[in-house]
Amino acid sequence: MSEVNGIDVPSVTAWLENNVSGAQGPFTFTFIAGGHSNLTFAVTGANGARYVLRRPPLGHVLASAHDMGREHRIISGLQQSAVPVAPALGYCDDSAVNGVPFYVMGFVDGHVIRDAATATAVLTPEGRRRASESIVDTMASIHAVDLGEAGLHDLGRHEDYIARQLRRWYSNWNSQKTRELPAVDQVHDELLKRIPAQGPATIVHGDYRLDNCMSITAWSTTTATSWPYSTGRSARWAILSPTSVC
């Protein structure tokens, strides 16, 4: 059994077999992405079943930025919504298993579009049009989620969102500025006077951009079943990063 940096293979194997329905070892763990972000591994079981495991980065982490329980809870809460997310399969908060909490979701095959060359290579002109429309539709679906129905009503503070954002960014500016810029203070003061009345709380994605989503094309019934928001061959988008309430 080969070693994988960031994965205690024997311990995680036992956990997967005991907690994820149908999971059968031995498993192969393939690093997908990481760095300062959460580490993501593709996991393939002996029976060919594929999963994705997410854990915090190695070394020092910020609890608020690498909260696996929160990320899993959001994905779980969105399962029955119109937001396309991967199936949430399990969460482990026992650090004895892998040193840090982690969660597992279903593997969804698709493309992360990071540049024009990739978009041209993997999507037809019609596919690119549909993908562009779909990423907007997905954002609208996120904002339309009923927090109560999703079980996410207590996920975060609901009141004074704009005022809190303004305080945060002005505080960041004052703590890091290297010279005085009166224009910044004036803009802050004018924005403070113009904070609109807040409407109902909703969910927003903390880093919504093209390469934090995945373009999915349903080529077979199996893919469409495991990814119910894709139909036919229309490109759709999956949410890969955590969201927050505002």
C-alpha positions in Angstrom: 0.0 0.0 0.0 1.8 3.1 -1.2 2.0 6.3 0.9 0.1 9.4 -0.1 1.0 12.8 1.3 -1.9 14.1 3.3 -3.7 10.7 3.4 -3.3 8.0 6.1 -4.1 5.3 3.6 -4.9 2.4 6.0 -7.0 4.5 8.4 -8.9 6.3 5.6 -9.4 3.1 3.8 -11.1 1.6 6.9 -13.2 4.7 7.4 -14.4 4.7 3.7 -15.4 1.1 3.8 -17.3 1.6 7.1 -19.0 4.9 6.3 -19.5 5.3 2.5 -22.0 2.9 1.0 -20.5 0.6 -1.6 -16.9 1.7 -1.0 -14.5 -1.2 -1.4 -10.8 -1.1 -0.9 -8.0 -1.1 -1.6 -8.2 2.5 -2.9 -6.0 4.6 -5.1 -5.7 8.3 -4.1 -4.7 10.8 -6.7 -3.9 14.4 -5.9 -6.0 16.8 -7.9 -5.4 20.3 -6.4 -4.3 22.0 -3.3 -1.5 24.4 -2.1 -2.9 27.0 0.2 -6.4 25.8 -0.7 -8.1 22.7 0.6 -6.5 19.6 -0.8 -8.6 17.5 -3.2 -8.0 13.9 -4.0 -9.6 11.6 -6.6 -10.3 8.2 -4.9 -10.9 5.0 -6.9 -12.1 1.8 -5.2 -11.3 -1.8 -6.1 -14.7 -2.1 -7.6 -14.2 1.0 -9.8 -16.3 3.4 -7.8 -14.9 6.9 -7.8 -15.1 9.5 -5.1 -13.5 12.9 -4.2 -11.9 13.5 -0.8 -11.4 17.0 0.5 -9.2 17.9 3.5 -7.4 21.1 4.7 -4.0 22.0 3.4 -0.9 20.6 5.1 0.6 22.8 7.9 -1.0 25.7 9.6 -4.6 26.4 8.5 -7.2 29.0 9.3 -10.2 27.3 10.8 -12.7 29.7 9.2 -11.1 29.2 5.7 -10.7 25.4 5.9 -13.9 24.3 7.7 -14.6 20.9 6.2 -17.7 20.5 8.3 -19.2 23.7 7.0 -18.3 22.8 3.4 -19.9 19.4 3.7 -23.0 20.8 5.4 -23.6 23.3 2.6 -23.2 20.6 -0.1 -25.5 18.3 1.8 -28.1 21.0 2.3 -28.1 21.8 -1.5 -28.7 18.2 -2.5 -32.4 18.7 -3.1 -32.1 22.2 -4.5 -31.8 23.4 -8.0 -28.1 24.0 -7.5 -25.9 21.4 -9.2 -23.6 19.9 -6.5 -21.8 16.6 -6.2 -23.5 13.9 -4.0 -22.4 14.4 -0.4 -21.3 10.9 0.9 -19.7 11.3 4.3 -17.9 13.6 6.7 -15.3 12.6 9.3 -14.6 15.0 12.2 -12.4 12.4 14.1 -8.9 13.7 13.7 -7.6 10.3 14.8 -8.5 8.9 11.4 -6.4 11.3 9.2 -5.1 14.0 11.4 -7.7 16.5 10.3 -11.4 16.5 9.4 -12.3 15.6 5.8 -15.3 14.8 3.7 -16.1 12.6 0.7 -18.4 13.4 -2.2 -19.3 11.6 -5.4 -16.9 12.0 -8.3 -18.3 14.0 -11.2 -16.5 13.8 -14.5 -16.1 17.1 -16.3 -13.8 20.0 -17.2 -12.4 22.9 -15.2 -12.1 25.7 -17.7 -9.1 27.9 -16.8 -8.4 29.5 -20.1 -9.6 30.0 -23.7 -7.4 27.2 -25.0 -9.1 24.7 -22.7 -12.6 26.0 -23.5 -11.9 25.7 -27.3 -10.5 22.2 -26.9 -13.3 20.7 -24.8 -16.4 22.6 -25.7 -18.0 23.3 -29.1 -19.1 26.9 -29.8 -22.7 25.8 -28.9 -21.3 24.2 -25.7 -19.5 27.3 -24.8 -22.7 29.4 -25.2 -24.7 26.9 -23.1 -21.9 26.9 -20.5 -21.9 30.7 -20.3 -25.6 30.8 -19.8 -25.5 28.0 -17.3 -23.0 29.6 -15.0 -25.3 32.6 -14.7 -28.3 30.3 -14.2 -26.4 28.4 -11.5 -25.6 31.7 -9.6 -29.3 32.6 -9.7 -30.1 29.1 -8.3 -27.7 29.6 -5.5 -29.3 33.0 -4.6 -32.8 31.4 -4.8 -32.1 28.7 -2.2 -34.6 28.6 0.6 -32.3 28.5 3.7 -35.0 26.8 5.8 -35.7 24.1 3.4 -32.0 23.4 2.9 -31.4 23.3 6.7 -28.9 26.2 6.4 -30.8 28.9 8.2 -28.3 29.1 11.0 -25.3 28.9 8.8 -24.3 32.6 9.4 -25.5 36.0 10.4 -28.4 37.3 8.3 -28.5 41.0 9.4 -26.4 44.1 8.3 -24.5 42.2 5.5 -23.5 45.4 3.6 -22.6 47.3 6.7 -20.4 44.3 7.9 -18.7 44.1 4.6 -18.0 47.8 4.6 -16.6 47.7 8.1 -14.4 44.7 7.3 -12.8 46.2 4.1 -12.3 49.6 5.7 -10.6 47.9 8.7 -8.4 45.9 6.3 -7.5 49.1 4.5 -6.6 51.0 7.7 -4.5 48.1 9.1 -2.5 47.6 5.9 -2.2 51.0 4.2 1.2 52.4 3.6 0.2 56.0 3.1 -2.8 58.2 3.6 -5.4 58.4 0.8 -8.2 60.7 1.7 -10.2 59.5 -1.3 -10.6 56.1 0.3 -11.9 57.7 3.5 -14.4 59.8 1.5 -15.6 56.8 -0.4 -16.1 54.9 2.8 -18.1 57.7 4.4 -20.3 58.2 1.3 -21.0 54.5 1.1 -21.8 54.4 4.8 -24.5 57.0 4.2 -26.0 55.0 1.3 -26.4 51.5 2.8 -29.7 50.3 1.4 -32.3 48.4 3.4 -31.5 44.7 3.5 -33.8 42.2 1.9 -34.2 38.5 2.8 -31.0 36.6 3.5 -29.7 34.2 0.9 -26.6 32.2 0.0 -23.7 33.7 -2.0 -20.6 31.9 -3.2 -17.5 33.2 -1.7 -15.3 32.9 -4.8 -17.6 32.4 -7.8 -15.6 32.3 -11.0 -15.2 30.1 -14.0 -12.4 27.9 -12.7 -14.2 27.3 -9.4 -16.9 25.5 -11.3 -16.9 22.5 -13.5 -18.4 22.0 -17.0 -20.3 18.8 -17.1 -21.5 17.0 -20.3 -23.9 14.1 -19.7 -22.8 11.5 -22.3 -24.6 8.5 -20.8 -27.4 7.5 -18.6 -25.0 6.7 -15.8 -23.5 10.1 -15.8 -26.9 11.7 -15.9 -28.1 9.7 -13.0 -25.1 10.6 -10.8 -25.4 14.2 -12.0 -29.1 14.9 -12.2 -28.8 18.5 -13.2 -27.3 17.6 -16.6 -29.4 16.4 -19.3 -28.6 15.4 -22.9 -25.3 17.0 -23.8 -25.8 20.5 -22.3 -22.8 21.8 -20.4 -23.7 22.7 -16.8 -21.7 23.9 -13.8 -20.9 22.3 -10.5 -20.0 24.2 -7.4 -16.6 23.3 -6.1 -16.0 25.9 -3.3 -17.8 26.7 -0.1 -20.6 29.3 0.1 -21.8 31.6 2.8 -25.0 33.3 4.0 -25.6 37.0 3.6 
